[in-house]
């Protein structure tokens, strides 16, 4: 029911827009997960996202290495050392993932704000 109302609202909005505005409005539609992931690489700060993914990959590889070393350790000091290293690596990976998800959420919010701006400008054009 809600989906039908949203579709009806979208159609009403498209009717009030010019062809160019309607095309732009369609581009602002909701994205799937893979489009959202690709979207974080299409910003001004692409270099930092790439750098963070490289750091995350290195941390993940070291995490796997730490886990292997942890299970091969024979003394308590080695167990503590490798478990601490593994924990730090998990924190690195987790924080970088959280940052990436926040960037995807920010992009989704910006897309919705642009949709609202387009709708407001279209309504303002019809009123005046």
VMD Tcl script that builds the backbone (N, CA, C; Angstrom):
set m [mol new atoms 384]
animate dup $m
set s [atomselect $m all]
$s set {name element resname resid chain x y z} {
  {N N UNK 1 A 0.822 -1.188 0.000}
  {CA C UNK 1 A 0.000 0.000 0.000}
  {C C UNK 1 A 0.869 1.256 0.000}
  {N N UNK 2 A 1.870 1.272 0.896}
  {CA C UNK 2 A 2.757 2.424 0.979}
  {C C UNK 2 A 3.592 2.566 -0.292}
  {N N UNK 3 A 3.987 1.428 -0.860}
  {CA C UNK 3 A 4.780 1.431 -2.081}
  {C C UNK 3 A 3.995 2.074 -3.226}
  {N N UNK 4 A 2.686 1.766 -3.305}
  {CA C UNK 4 A 1.844 2.343 -4.356}
  {C C UNK 4 A 1.722 3.856 -4.192}
  {N N UNK 5 A 1.572 4.313 -2.959}
  {CA C UNK 5 A 1.462 5.755 -2.728}
  {C C UNK 5 A 2.748 6.465 -3.097}
  {N N UNK 6 A 3.897 5.848 -2.775}
  {CA C UNK 6 A 5.178 6.448 -3.131}
  {C C UNK 6 A 5.343 6.500 -4.643}
  {N N UNK 7 A 4.916 5.454 -5.330}
  {CA C UNK 7 A 5.000 5.430 -6.784}
  {C C UNK 7 A 4.102 6.502 -7.382}
  {N N UNK 8 A 2.902 6.673 -6.832}
  {CA C UNK 8 A 1.988 7.710 -7.308}
  {C C UNK 8 A 2.581 9.102 -7.093}
  {N N UNK 9 A 3.181 9.323 -5.941}
  {CA C UNK 9 A 3.797 10.620 -5.654}
  {C C UNK 9 A 4.943 10.882 -6.621}
  {N N UNK 10 A 5.773 9.861 -6.868}
  {CA C UNK 10 A 6.879 10.010 -7.810}
  {C C UNK 10 A 6.366 10.365 -9.200}
  {N N UNK 11 A 5.289 9.719 -9.615}
  {CA C UNK 11 A 4.729 10.004 -10.944}
  {C C UNK 11 A 4.189 11.434 -11.018}
  {N N UNK 12 A 3.533 11.888 -9.962}
  {CA C UNK 12 A 3.037 13.268 -9.938}
  {C C UNK 12 A 4.185 14.263 -10.014}
  {N N UNK 13 A 5.245 13.985 -9.313}
  {CA C UNK 13 A 6.411 14.876 -9.336}
  {C C UNK 13 A 7.016 14.907 -10.735}
  {N N UNK 14 A 7.151 13.738 -11.365}
  {CA C UNK 14 A 7.750 13.670 -12.701}
  {C C UNK 14 A 6.917 14.432 -13.727}
  {N N UNK 15 A 5.603 14.451 -13.538}
  {CA C UNK 15 A 4.734 15.171 -14.469}
  {C C UNK 15 A 4.979 16.673 -14.409}
  {N N UNK 16 A 5.361 17.168 -13.237}
  {CA C UNK 16 A 5.587 18.612 -13.098}
  {C C UNK 16 A 6.982 19.032 -13.534}
  {N N UNK 17 A 7.891 18.078 -13.717}
  {CA C UNK 17 A 9.270 18.406 -14.069}
  {C C UNK 17 A 9.459 18.436 -15.572}
  {N N UNK 18 A 10.472 19.185 -16.002}
  {CA C UNK 18 A 10.853 19.143 -17.409}
  {C C UNK 18 A 11.544 17.815 -17.662}
  {N N UNK 19 A 11.810 17.514 -18.925}
  {CA C UNK 19 A 12.424 16.232 -19.263}
  {C C UNK 19 A 13.820 16.104 -18.638}
  {N N UNK 20 A 14.574 17.183 -18.655}
  {CA C UNK 20 A 15.923 17.161 -18.071}
  {C C UNK 20 A 15.859 16.986 -16.558}
  {N N UNK 21 A 14.931 17.673 -15.912}
  {CA C UNK 21 A 14.771 17.542 -14.464}
  {C C UNK 21 A 14.300 16.139 -14.094}
  {N N UNK 22 A 13.424 15.557 -14.900}
  {CA C UNK 22 A 12.927 14.207 -14.635}
  {C C UNK 22 A 14.060 13.181 -14.739}
  {N N UNK 23 A 14.957 13.379 -15.715}
  {CA C UNK 23 A 16.099 12.475 -15.855}
  {C C UNK 23 A 16.986 12.578 -14.616}
  {N N UNK 24 A 17.254 13.806 -14.159}
  {CA C UNK 24 A 18.058 14.019 -12.954}
  {C C UNK 24 A 17.381 13.406 -11.736}
  {N N UNK 25 A 16.065 13.553 -11.657}
  {CA C UNK 25 A 15.289 12.983 -10.543}
  {C C UNK 25 A 15.413 11.458 -10.516}
  {N N UNK 26 A 15.377 10.826 -11.689}
  {CA C UNK 26 A 15.526 9.370 -11.767}
  {C C UNK 26 A 16.906 8.917 -11.313}
  {N N UNK 27 A 17.933 9.727 -11.609}
  {CA C UNK 27 A 19.292 9.384 -11.187}
  {C C UNK 27 A 19.440 9.432 -9.671}
  {N N UNK 28 A 18.599 10.186 -9.005}
  {CA C UNK 28 A 18.664 10.319 -7.550}
  {C C UNK 28 A 17.894 9.217 -6.832}
  {N N UNK 29 A 17.394 8.237 -7.570}
  {CA C UNK 29 A 16.611 7.164 -6.967}
  {C C UNK 29 A 17.472 6.344 -6.009}
  {N N UNK 30 A 16.820 5.568 -5.179}
  {CA C UNK 30 A 17.517 4.750 -4.183}
  {C C UNK 30 A 18.454 3.757 -4.857}
  {N N UNK 31 A 19.631 3.561 -4.260}
  {CA C UNK 31 A 20.633 2.680 -4.825}
  {C C UNK 31 A 20.678 1.355 -4.078}
  {N N UNK 32 A 21.155 0.323 -4.783}
  {CA C UNK 32 A 21.381 -0.946 -4.084}
  {C C UNK 32 A 22.744 -0.890 -3.399}
  {N N UNK 33 A 23.094 -1.944 -2.681}
  {CA C UNK 33 A 24.316 -1.950 -1.874}
  {C C UNK 33 A 25.572 -1.753 -2.718}
  {N N UNK 34 A 25.649 -2.408 -3.859}
  {CA C UNK 34 A 26.851 -2.300 -4.686}
  {C C UNK 34 A 26.998 -0.902 -5.277}
  {N N UNK 35 A 25.892 -0.272 -5.642}
  {CA C UNK 35 A 25.948 1.108 -6.135}
  {C C UNK 35 A 26.380 2.055 -5.021}
  {N N UNK 36 A 25.926 1.779 -3.797}
  {CA C UNK 36 A 26.326 2.620 -2.669}
  {C C UNK 36 A 27.819 2.471 -2.381}
  {N N UNK 37 A 28.336 1.246 -2.455}
  {CA C UNK 37 A 29.767 1.032 -2.232}
  {C C UNK 37 A 30.574 1.736 -3.316}
  {N N UNK 38 A 30.142 1.617 -4.556}
  {CA C UNK 38 A 30.829 2.317 -5.645}
  {C C UNK 38 A 30.733 3.820 -5.508}
  {N N UNK 39 A 29.644 4.298 -4.903}
  {CA C UNK 39 A 29.443 5.728 -4.737}
  {C C UNK 39 A 30.448 6.379 -3.812}
  {N N UNK 40 A 30.968 5.633 -2.836}
  {CA C UNK 40 A 31.946 6.255 -1.937}
  {C C UNK 40 A 33.279 6.482 -2.636}
  {N N UNK 41 A 33.502 5.806 -3.762}
  {CA C UNK 41 A 34.725 6.020 -4.528}
  {C C UNK 41 A 34.563 7.126 -5.573}
  {N N UNK 42 A 33.384 7.734 -5.669}
  {CA C UNK 42 A 33.133 8.797 -6.644}
  {C C UNK 42 A 32.988 10.156 -5.978}
  {N N UNK 43 A 33.727 10.383 -4.911}
  {CA C UNK 43 A 33.662 11.657 -4.203}
  {C C UNK 43 A 35.002 12.365 -4.302}
  {N N UNK 44 A 35.065 13.562 -3.739}
  {CA C UNK 44 A 36.307 14.324 -3.734}
  {C C UNK 44 A 37.391 13.625 -2.923}
  {N N UNK 45 A 36.972 12.889 -1.918}
  {CA C UNK 45 A 37.918 12.252 -1.005}
  {C C UNK 45 A 38.158 10.788 -1.357}
  {N N UNK 46 A 38.159 10.505 -2.636}
  {CA C UNK 46 A 38.358 9.138 -3.111}
  {C C UNK 46 A 39.699 8.584 -2.643}
  {N N UNK 47 A 40.723 9.434 -2.618}
  {CA C UNK 47 A 42.059 8.982 -2.241}
  {C C UNK 47 A 42.098 8.451 -0.810}
  {N N UNK 48 A 41.370 9.098 0.094}
  {CA C UNK 48 A 41.396 8.624 1.476}
  {C C UNK 48 A 40.621 7.319 1.626}
  {N N UNK 49 A 39.567 7.146 0.855}
  {CA C UNK 49 A 38.811 5.887 0.880}
  {C C UNK 49 A 39.700 4.753 0.366}
  {N N UNK 50 A 40.426 5.000 -0.711}
  {CA C UNK 50 A 41.333 3.980 -1.260}
  {C C UNK 50 A 42.427 3.664 -0.252}
  {N N UNK 51 A 43.017 4.702 0.349}
  {CA C UNK 51 A 44.061 4.497 1.350}
  {C C UNK 51 A 43.533 3.704 2.548}
  {N N UNK 52 A 42.334 4.035 2.999}
  {CA C UNK 52 A 41.758 3.321 4.141}
  {C C UNK 52 A 41.469 1.861 3.797}
  {N N UNK 53 A 41.063 1.594 2.576}
  {CA C UNK 53 A 40.826 0.202 2.175}
  {C C UNK 53 A 42.130 -0.581 2.087}
  {N N UNK 54 A 43.205 0.070 1.669}
  {CA C UNK 54 A 44.511 -0.594 1.654}
  {C C UNK 54 A 44.946 -0.908 3.081}
  {N N UNK 55 A 44.795 0.070 3.981}
  {CA C UNK 55 A 45.136 -0.154 5.392}
  {C C UNK 55 A 44.271 -1.272 5.973}
  {N N UNK 56 A 42.987 -1.288 5.625}
  {CA C UNK 56 A 42.092 -2.329 6.122}
  {C C UNK 56 A 42.529 -3.709 5.624}
  {N N UNK 57 A 42.928 -3.801 4.378}
  {CA C UNK 57 A 43.388 -5.073 3.827}
  {C C UNK 57 A 44.652 -5.545 4.556}
  {N N UNK 58 A 45.590 -4.627 4.791}
  {CA C UNK 58 A 46.813 -4.980 5.523}
  {C C UNK 58 A 46.468 -5.433 6.942}
  {N N UNK 59 A 45.563 -4.703 7.609}
  {CA C UNK 59 A 45.164 -5.075 8.969}
  {C C UNK 59 A 44.487 -6.440 8.982}
  {N N UNK 60 A 43.675 -6.733 7.975}
  {CA C UNK 60 A 43.002 -8.031 7.918}
  {C C UNK 60 A 44.005 -9.167 7.720}
  {N N UNK 61 A 44.978 -8.948 6.844}
  {CA C UNK 61 A 46.006 -9.973 6.614}
  {C C UNK 61 A 46.784 -10.199 7.912}
  {N N UNK 62 A 47.136 -9.112 8.602}
  {CA C UNK 62 A 47.855 -9.262 9.866}
  {C C UNK 62 A 46.970 -9.914 10.928}
  {N N UNK 63 A 45.663 -9.680 10.881}
  {CA C UNK 63 A 44.740 -10.344 11.799}
  {C C UNK 63 A 44.774 -11.857 11.594}
  {N N UNK 64 A 44.708 -12.282 10.351}
  {CA C UNK 64 A 44.763 -13.716 10.051}
  {C C UNK 64 A 46.093 -14.296 10.527}
  {N N UNK 65 A 47.181 -13.572 10.262}
  {CA C UNK 65 A 48.502 -14.016 10.711}
  {C C UNK 65 A 48.550 -14.115 12.237}
  {N N UNK 66 A 47.960 -13.136 12.926}
  {CA C UNK 66 A 47.944 -13.138 14.392}
  {C C UNK 66 A 47.152 -14.319 14.934}
  {N N UNK 67 A 46.049 -14.637 14.303}
  {CA C UNK 67 A 45.235 -15.773 14.749}
  {C C UNK 67 A 46.015 -17.084 14.585}
  {N N UNK 68 A 46.697 -17.235 13.451}
  {CA C UNK 68 A 47.500 -18.438 13.224}
  {C C UNK 68 A 48.606 -18.533 14.276}
  {N N UNK 69 A 49.274 -17.405 14.516}
  {CA C UNK 69 A 50.351 -17.395 15.513}
  {C C UNK 69 A 49.808 -17.649 16.917}
  {N N UNK 70 A 48.619 -17.156 17.194}
  {CA C UNK 70 A 47.994 -17.377 18.498}
  {C C UNK 70 A 47.787 -18.866 18.750}
  {N N UNK 71 A 47.294 -19.578 17.760}
  {CA C UNK 71 A 47.045 -21.009 17.933}
  {C C UNK 71 A 48.330 -21.834 17.946}
  {N N UNK 72 A 49.413 -21.271 17.422}
  {CA C UNK 72 A 50.699 -21.967 17.446}
  {C C UNK 72 A 51.558 -21.575 18.649}
  {N N UNK 73 A 51.100 -20.610 19.435}
  {CA C UNK 73 A 51.898 -20.135 20.577}
  {C C UNK 73 A 51.967 -21.196 21.665}
  {N N UNK 74 A 53.107 -21.202 22.346}
  {CA C UNK 74 A 53.304 -22.202 23.395}
  {C C UNK 74 A 53.404 -21.589 24.784}
  {N N UNK 75 A 53.704 -20.292 24.863}
  {CA C UNK 75 A 53.816 -19.654 26.185}
  {C C UNK 75 A 52.693 -18.647 26.362}
  {N N UNK 76 A 52.465 -18.301 27.619}
  {CA C UNK 76 A 51.403 -17.337 27.941}
  {C C UNK 76 A 51.719 -15.958 27.372}
  {N N UNK 77 A 52.985 -15.564 27.423}
  {CA C UNK 77 A 53.369 -14.254 26.882}
  {C C UNK 77 A 53.086 -14.170 25.387}
  {N N UNK 78 A 53.358 -15.232 24.653}
  {CA C UNK 78 A 53.063 -15.248 23.214}
  {C C UNK 78 A 51.558 -15.189 22.971}
  {N N UNK 79 A 50.788 -15.919 23.783}
  {CA C UNK 79 A 49.324 -15.869 23.648}
  {C C UNK 79 A 48.811 -14.451 23.848}
  {N N UNK 80 A 49.330 -13.767 24.868}
  {CA C UNK 80 A 48.901 -12.386 25.144}
  {C C UNK 80 A 49.307 -11.468 23.996}
  {N N UNK 81 A 50.527 -11.619 23.516}
  {CA C UNK 81 A 51.025 -10.771 22.430}
  {C C UNK 81 A 50.177 -10.936 21.164}
  {N N UNK 82 A 49.916 -12.163 20.754}
  {CA C UNK 82 A 49.175 -12.393 19.512}
  {C C UNK 82 A 47.685 -12.092 19.663}
  {N N UNK 83 A 47.125 -12.298 20.845}
  {CA C UNK 83 A 45.712 -11.937 21.027}
  {C C UNK 83 A 45.540 -10.417 21.033}
  {N N UNK 84 A 46.493 -9.708 21.616}
  {CA C UNK 84 A 46.441 -8.232 21.586}
  {C C UNK 84 A 46.588 -7.721 20.158}
  {N N UNK 85 A 47.527 -8.286 19.409}
  {CA C UNK 85 A 47.704 -7.884 18.011}
  {C C UNK 85 A 46.434 -8.159 17.204}
  {N N UNK 86 A 45.820 -9.316 17.434}
  {CA C UNK 86 A 44.576 -9.636 16.734}
  {C C UNK 86 A 43.456 -8.690 17.099}
  {N N UNK 87 A 43.364 -8.339 18.382}
  {CA C UNK 87 A 42.327 -7.406 18.824}
  {C C UNK 87 A 42.514 -6.025 18.190}
  {N N UNK 88 A 43.754 -5.548 18.154}
  {CA C UNK 88 A 44.034 -4.244 17.535}
  {C C UNK 88 A 43.675 -4.278 16.050}
  {N N UNK 89 A 44.002 -5.362 15.376}
  {CA C UNK 89 A 43.660 -5.479 13.950}
  {C C UNK 89 A 42.148 -5.487 13.741}
  {N N UNK 90 A 41.430 -6.206 14.609}
  {CA C UNK 90 A 39.964 -6.212 14.501}
  {C C UNK 90 A 39.398 -4.813 14.709}
  {N N UNK 91 A 39.983 -4.056 15.618}
  {CA C UNK 91 A 39.523 -2.681 15.851}
  {C C UNK 91 A 39.775 -1.811 14.618}
  {N N UNK 92 A 40.949 -1.955 13.998}
  {CA C UNK 92 A 41.252 -1.211 12.774}
  {C C UNK 92 A 40.211 -1.517 11.699}
  {N N UNK 93 A 39.985 -2.788 11.450}
  {CA C UNK 93 A 39.045 -3.199 10.406}
  {C C UNK 93 A 37.639 -2.699 10.732}
  {N N UNK 94 A 37.230 -2.824 11.991}
  {CA C UNK 94 A 35.887 -2.391 12.387}
  {C C UNK 94 A 35.703 -0.894 12.214}
  {N N UNK 95 A 36.676 -0.120 12.648}
  {CA C UNK 95 A 36.559 1.339 12.544}
  {C C UNK 95 A 36.535 1.797 11.086}
  {N N UNK 96 A 37.335 1.182 10.259}
  {CA C UNK 96 A 37.342 1.561 8.843}
  {C C UNK 96 A 36.020 1.182 8.185}
  {N N UNK 97 A 35.468 0.029 8.551}
  {CA C UNK 97 A 34.156 -0.366 8.030}
  {C C UNK 97 A 33.073 0.616 8.472}
  {N N UNK 98 A 33.114 1.014 9.730}
  {CA C UNK 98 A 32.127 1.980 10.237}
  {C C UNK 98 A 32.239 3.289 9.477}
  {N N UNK 99 A 33.462 3.747 9.238}
  {CA C UNK 99 A 33.658 4.978 8.477}
  {C C UNK 99 A 33.065 4.844 7.068}
  {N N UNK 100 A 33.304 3.707 6.425}
  {CA C UNK 100 A 32.772 3.500 5.070}
  {C C UNK 100 A 31.249 3.492 5.071}
  {N N UNK 101 A 30.634 2.824 6.056}
  {CA C UNK 101 A 29.174 2.796 6.137}
  {C C UNK 101 A 28.622 4.202 6.399}
  {N N UNK 102 A 29.328 4.986 7.204}
  {CA C UNK 102 A 28.883 6.359 7.449}
  {C C UNK 102 A 28.955 7.192 6.178}
  {N N UNK 103 A 29.974 6.971 5.352}
  {CA C UNK 103 A 30.077 7.688 4.085}
  {C C UNK 103 A 28.947 7.292 3.139}
  {N N UNK 104 A 28.609 6.013 3.122}
  {CA C UNK 104 A 27.494 5.579 2.274}
  {C C UNK 104 A 26.185 6.190 2.758}
  {N N UNK 105 A 25.997 6.266 4.064}
  {CA C UNK 105 A 24.796 6.881 4.621}
  {C C UNK 105 A 24.756 8.366 4.295}
  {N N UNK 106 A 25.896 9.032 4.388}
  {CA C UNK 106 A 25.959 10.454 4.053}
  {C C UNK 106 A 25.571 10.683 2.596}
  {N N UNK 107 A 26.082 9.829 1.703}
  {CA C UNK 107 A 25.739 9.963 0.284}
  {C C UNK 107 A 24.242 9.750 0.048}
  {N N UNK 108 A 23.647 8.804 0.762}
  {CA C UNK 108 A 22.205 8.561 0.620}
  {C C UNK 108 A 21.414 9.772 1.112}
  {N N UNK 109 A 21.841 10.355 2.218}
  {CA C UNK 109 A 21.159 11.549 2.728}
  {C C UNK 109 A 21.291 12.721 1.764}
  {N N UNK 110 A 22.478 12.910 1.196}
  {CA C UNK 110 A 22.669 13.988 0.223}
  {C C UNK 110 A 21.782 13.788 -0.999}
  {N N UNK 111 A 21.647 12.539 -1.431}
  {CA C UNK 111 A 20.783 12.248 -2.580}
  {C C UNK 111 A 19.333 12.598 -2.267}
  {N N UNK 112 A 18.880 12.269 -1.052}
  {CA C UNK 112 A 17.504 12.605 -0.664}
  {C C UNK 112 A 17.314 14.114 -0.540}
  {N N UNK 113 A 18.311 14.809 -0.028}
  {CA C UNK 113 A 18.218 16.273 0.066}
  {C C UNK 113 A 18.121 16.881 -1.319}
  {N N UNK 114 A 18.887 16.359 -2.269}
  {CA C UNK 114 A 18.817 16.856 -3.646}
  {C C UNK 114 A 17.437 16.607 -4.243}
  {N N UNK 115 A 16.856 15.449 -3.928}
  {CA C UNK 115 A 15.496 15.162 -4.415}
  {C C UNK 115 A 14.511 16.179 -3.855}
  {N N UNK 116 A 14.641 16.467 -2.563}
  {CA C UNK 116 A 13.748 17.450 -1.938}
  {C C UNK 116 A 13.938 18.836 -2.536}
  {N N UNK 117 A 15.201 19.227 -2.765}
  {CA C UNK 117 A 15.463 20.524 -3.377}
  {C C UNK 117 A 14.821 20.610 -4.756}
  {N N UNK 118 A 14.919 19.547 -5.518}
  {CA C UNK 118 A 14.328 19.520 -6.854}
  {C C UNK 118 A 12.810 19.620 -6.774}
  {N N UNK 119 A 12.227 18.920 -5.817}
  {CA C UNK 119 A 10.780 18.976 -5.651}
  {C C UNK 119 A 10.321 20.374 -5.228}
  {N N UNK 120 A 11.036 21.001 -4.302}
  {CA C UNK 120 A 10.691 22.341 -3.848}
  {C C UNK 120 A 10.816 23.347 -4.981}
  {N N UNK 121 A 11.910 23.243 -5.754}
  {CA C UNK 121 A 12.069 24.192 -6.856}
  {C C UNK 121 A 10.988 23.977 -7.919}
  {N N UNK 122 A 10.592 22.724 -8.129}
  {CA C UNK 122 A 9.524 22.449 -9.101}
  {C C UNK 122 A 8.203 23.040 -8.608}
  {N N UNK 123 A 7.905 22.846 -7.331}
  {CA C UNK 123 A 6.667 23.406 -6.774}
  {C C UNK 123 A 6.695 24.926 -6.779}
  {N N UNK 124 A 7.851 25.504 -6.496}
  {CA C UNK 124 A 7.959 26.967 -6.491}
  {C C UNK 124 A 7.744 27.515 -7.898}
  {N N UNK 125 A 8.219 26.786 -8.910}
  {CA C UNK 125 A 8.016 27.208 -10.290}
  {C C UNK 125 A 6.547 27.136 -10.691}
  {N N UNK 126 A 5.811 26.147 -10.161}
  {CA C UNK 126 A 4.402 26.003 -10.501}
  {C C UNK 126 A 3.545 27.039 -9.782}
  {N N UNK 127 A 3.968 27.419 -8.562}
  {CA C UNK 127 A 3.176 28.381 -7.787}
  {C C UNK 127 A 3.277 29.783 -8.385}
  {N N UNK 128 A 4.505 30.156 -8.813}
  {CA C UNK 128 A 4.673 31.525 -9.323}
  {C C UNK 128 A 4.347 31.661 -10.778}
}
mol reanalyze $m
mol bondsrecalc $m
mol representation Tube
mol addrep $m
